[in-house]
Amino acid sequence: PSATILDFATVYANAEDVQRLLGIGGANQALLKINDPTKAREVADAVARLFNRRRIDHGAPDIRDPLNFTGKRELDALFLLLTVFSVVGLVTSGFLVANTLAAMTAEQIGEIGTLKAIGGTRQQVLTIYLIASALYGIVGTLIGVALGALASWRLLAYIGGLLNLDSDFALAPEGVALGAAVGIGVTIFAGLIPSFAATAIRVKDALEAY
């Protein structure tokens, strides 16, 4: 990991050079990776018994918690901020769509009255405005998914650089599908109130608005 996270620099060198510089005859640390973290203590005790049988001096084992890794606090804070921004974005987008459709309804009272006067039903009026909200959702979702994918890739590349990891650009189908469902669904849901309000306009009131 980067010194930004560890607060100290890490230098990589050949084992022979390190042994010569520090006067070490061989390896002085054994790193073990296990598949089941619940058996970490059991494995450490078994390794300690093995060292004792072979008369190898050793210190107390250092068992790392996989759920408490370096940088966990920073990542948790980052994910919390992203969640908050996502919720705020959803609420704001829903409000904007509702406000836009409400303004459209107020400006098109006469058109709604004319539609009803020639036989248009409340279902047809509702469908018109729900289609408009769905179009807003589709356009916004396309732009949002594109910008979100690019921004998330750059964020992952930055975090990966701190951990000396490479991050290639890739789109997760599940993430794209979820983003599309939420983006379009929220706009349609937000458009329900002004759409139902448009269907409640009476022909008499609408024609008088001309």
C-alpha positions as CSV (number, residue, x, y, z in Angstrom):
1,P,0.0,0.0,0.0
2,S,1.0,3.6,-0.5
3,A,2.7,5.6,2.2
4,T,-0.4,7.8,2.3
5,I,-2.3,5.0,3.9
6,L,0.4,3.3,6.0
7,D,2.1,6.5,7.1
8,F,5.5,5.0,6.2
9,A,7.2,4.1,3.0
10,T,7.6,0.5,1.7
11,V,10.7,-0.5,-0.2
12,Y,11.0,-3.7,-2.2
13,A,14.4,-5.4,-2.7
14,N,15.9,-8.8,-3.4
15,A,16.0,-11.2,-0.5
16,E,19.8,-11.6,-0.9
17,D,20.4,-7.9,-0.7
18,V,18.2,-7.5,2.5
19,Q,20.0,-10.5,4.2
20,R,23.4,-9.0,3.4
21,L,22.5,-5.5,4.5
22,L,20.8,-6.6,7.8
23,G,23.0,-9.6,8.5
24,I,20.2,-12.0,8.4
25,G,21.0,-15.6,7.6
26,G,17.6,-16.5,6.1
27,A,13.9,-15.7,6.3
28,N,12.7,-14.3,9.6
29,Q,9.0,-14.2,9.0
30,A,6.4,-16.7,7.9
31,L,3.2,-15.5,6.3
32,L,0.3,-17.9,6.2
33,K,-3.0,-17.5,4.3
34,I,-5.9,-19.6,5.3
35,N,-9.3,-20.2,3.7
36,D,-11.3,-20.2,6.9
37,P,-10.6,-17.2,9.2
38,T,-12.4,-18.9,12.1
39,K,-9.5,-21.4,12.3
40,A,-6.7,-18.8,12.4
41,R,-5.9,-19.4,16.1
42,E,-5.9,-23.2,15.6
43,V,-3.5,-22.9,12.6
44,A,-1.3,-20.5,14.6
45,D,-1.1,-22.9,17.5
46,A,-0.2,-25.8,15.1
47,V,2.6,-23.8,13.5
48,A,3.9,-22.8,16.9
49,R,4.0,-26.5,17.9
50,L,5.8,-27.4,14.7
51,F,8.5,-24.7,15.3
52,N,8.9,-25.9,18.9
53,R,9.5,-29.5,17.7
54,R,12.1,-28.3,15.3
55,R,13.7,-26.1,17.9
56,I,13.1,-22.9,15.9
57,D,12.9,-19.7,18.0
58,H,9.7,-17.7,17.3
59,G,7.6,-15.0,18.8
60,A,3.9,-14.7,19.4
61,P,1.8,-15.0,16.2
62,D,0.2,-11.9,14.8
63,I,-3.3,-12.9,13.6
64,R,-4.9,-10.3,11.3
65,D,-8.6,-9.7,11.3
66,P,-9.8,-9.8,7.7
67,L,-12.7,-7.4,8.6
68,N,-10.3,-4.9,10.2
69,F,-7.8,-4.1,7.5
70,T,-5.7,-1.1,6.8
71,G,-7.8,1.7,5.3
72,K,-11.1,0.2,6.4
73,R,-12.1,3.3,8.3
74,E,-11.4,5.5,5.2
75,L,-13.3,3.1,2.9
76,D,-16.3,3.0,5.3
77,A,-16.4,6.8,5.4
78,L,-16.2,6.9,1.5
79,F,-19.0,4.4,1.1
80,L,-21.2,6.3,3.6
81,L,-20.6,9.5,1.7
82,L,-21.5,7.8,-1.6
83,T,-24.7,6.4,-0.1
84,V,-25.7,9.9,1.2
85,F,-25.0,11.5,-2.2
86,S,-27.0,8.7,-3.9
87,V,-30.0,9.3,-1.7
88,V,-29.8,13.1,-2.1
89,G,-29.5,12.6,-5.8
90,L,-32.6,10.4,-6.0
91,V,-34.7,12.8,-3.9
92,T,-33.5,15.8,-5.9
93,S,-34.2,14.1,-9.3
94,G,-37.6,13.0,-8.2
95,F,-38.4,16.6,-7.0
96,L,-37.2,18.1,-10.3
97,V,-39.3,15.7,-12.4
98,A,-42.4,16.3,-10.3
99,N,-41.8,20.0,-10.4
100,T,-41.3,20.0,-14.2
101,L,-44.4,17.9,-14.9
102,A,-46.4,20.2,-12.5
103,A,-45.3,23.2,-14.5
104,M,-46.2,21.4,-17.8
105,T,-49.6,20.6,-16.4
106,A,-50.2,24.2,-15.4
107,E,-49.1,25.5,-18.9
108,Q,-51.2,22.9,-20.8
109,I,-54.5,23.2,-19.0
110,G,-56.1,24.3,-22.2
111,E,-54.7,21.4,-24.2
112,I,-55.9,19.0,-21.5
113,G,-59.4,20.5,-21.7
114,T,-59.4,20.2,-25.5
115,L,-58.3,16.6,-25.3
116,K,-61.1,15.8,-22.9
117,A,-63.6,17.8,-24.9
118,I,-63.0,15.6,-28.0
119,G,-63.4,12.4,-26.1
120,G,-60.0,11.9,-24.4
121,T,-60.2,9.9,-21.2
122,R,-58.4,10.3,-17.9
123,Q,-56.4,7.2,-18.7
124,Q,-55.1,8.8,-21.9
125,V,-54.1,12.0,-20.1
126,L,-52.4,10.0,-17.4
127,T,-50.5,8.0,-20.0
128,I,-49.3,11.1,-21.8
129,Y,-47.7,12.6,-18.7
130,L,-46.3,9.3,-17.5
131,I,-44.7,8.8,-20.9
132,A,-43.1,12.3,-20.5
133,S,-41.8,11.4,-17.1
134,A,-40.4,8.1,-18.4
135,L,-38.6,9.9,-21.2
136,Y,-37.0,12.3,-18.6
137,G,-36.0,9.2,-16.7
138,I,-34.5,7.4,-19.7
139,V,-32.5,10.5,-20.8
140,G,-31.3,11.2,-17.3
141,T,-30.4,7.5,-16.7
142,L,-28.3,7.3,-19.9
143,I,-26.4,10.4,-19.0
144,G,-26.1,9.3,-15.3
145,V,-24.9,5.8,-16.0
146,A,-22.3,7.0,-18.5
147,L,-20.9,9.7,-16.1
148,G,-21.3,7.4,-13.1
149,A,-19.3,4.6,-14.8
150,L,-16.5,7.0,-15.8
151,A,-16.4,8.6,-12.3
152,S,-16.4,5.3,-10.4
153,W,-13.6,4.0,-12.6
154,R,-11.5,7.0,-11.9
155,L,-12.2,6.7,-8.2
156,L,-11.3,3.0,-8.2
157,A,-8.2,3.7,-10.2
158,Y,-7.2,6.3,-7.6
159,I,-7.8,3.9,-4.7
160,G,-6.1,1.1,-6.5
161,G,-3.1,3.3,-7.0
162,L,-2.8,3.8,-3.3
163,L,-2.8,0.0,-2.9
164,N,-0.5,-0.6,-5.8
165,L,-3.3,-2.3,-7.7
166,D,-4.3,-1.9,-11.4
167,S,-7.9,-1.1,-12.2
168,D,-9.2,-1.6,-15.7
169,F,-12.4,-0.1,-17.0
170,A,-15.4,-2.5,-16.9
171,L,-19.1,-2.3,-16.8
172,A,-21.0,-4.6,-14.5
173,P,-24.4,-5.6,-16.1
174,E,-26.0,-5.9,-12.7
175,G,-25.0,-2.3,-11.8
176,V,-26.1,-0.9,-15.1
177,A,-29.5,-2.7,-14.8
178,L,-30.0,-1.5,-11.2
179,G,-29.1,2.1,-12.1
180,A,-31.5,2.0,-15.0
181,A,-34.3,0.5,-12.9
182,V,-33.8,3.0,-10.1
183,G,-33.4,6.0,-12.4
184,I,-36.4,5.3,-14.6
185,G,-38.5,4.0,-11.7
186,V,-37.9,7.1,-9.5
187,T,-38.9,9.5,-12.3
188,I,-42.1,7.6,-13.1
189,F,-43.0,7.5,-9.4
190,A,-42.3,11.2,-9.0
191,G,-44.4,11.9,-12.0
192,L,-47.5,10.2,-10.6
193,I,-48.7,13.1,-8.5
194,P,-48.7,15.8,-11.2
195,S,-50.0,13.2,-13.7
196,F,-53.0,12.4,-11.6
197,A,-53.5,16.1,-11.0
198,A,-53.7,16.6,-14.8
199,T,-56.4,14.0,-15.1
200,A,-58.5,15.8,-12.4
201,I,-58.8,19.0,-14.5
202,R,-62.4,19.5,-15.7
203,V,-63.2,20.4,-19.3
204,K,-65.0,23.6,-18.2
205,D,-62.1,24.9,-16.1
206,A,-59.6,24.0,-18.8
207,L,-61.4,25.8,-21.6
208,E,-61.9,28.9,-19.4
209,A,-58.1,29.0,-18.9
210,Y,-57.7,29.9,-22.6
